[in-house]
Amino acid sequence: MKIELDRPRCEGHGLCEEVAPDLMHLDDDGELIIDVPEVDEGDMGAAQAAVRICPVAALKLAS
C-alpha cells in the first residue's frame, strides 16, 4: 500500500506525525513529508491511524 498526500488540502496540523512518526514528519516550514511512501504490513496500523486522524482528510492509502 502507498500513502498518498493531497498536498493542497494538508494544513500541517501534525496529528498524523504524532501517530506515525516513523512514516512521516513536518518539516521546518510545517509541510508534511512522507518518509515511507510504500507501507509494509508492520507499519500498516500506524499508516491507517494517520489516515483516520487527519482532520482535513489529506491522506489516503492506495494500492
N, C-alpha and C positions, 0 to 999 in steps of 0.2 A: 504494500500500500504506500501511497505517496501523500505527504502533507502538502496541500495547496493553499496558498495565501492570496486573498483578494486584497492586494496592497492598498488600493484607494479606499476600501472600506475600513481597514485597520486604523484604530485611533490610538494605539500604543498604551492601552490600559495595563498590560503586563501580566494579566491573570494567567494567560497561557504559559508564560515563562515560569510562573510560580509552581504550576503543576507538572511542567515538563522541562525542567532546566537543562536536561541532557540533550534535548531535541531542538531548542530554540532559545533566543535571547533578544533583549532590546539593546540596540547599540547606543552610543553616547547621544545620538540625536532622537532617541525614542522610537526608532524604526525597528520593526521586528525582522530578525534574521533567522531563517530556518537552517539550523546547523546539520540536521539529518533529514533530508527530504524523503529518503526511502526508509520506511519504518519496518523493522523486523518484528517477529512475534513477541520478543522480550520487551519491546518498547510500545507495543500496541495499546496497552492500558493507559499509559501516560499520554499518548497521542490522542486517543479518544477523549480523555478528560480535558485536554487542551481545546479540542474542537467544541465540546459541550460548554465549557466555561466562558468562551469568548462572548462578551455582551453584544457584539455587533455582527456575529456570525461571519467573521472574516476568514476563518479556517474551515477546511473540509478535508476528508480523507477520500482518495480516489484510487482506483486500481490501475 
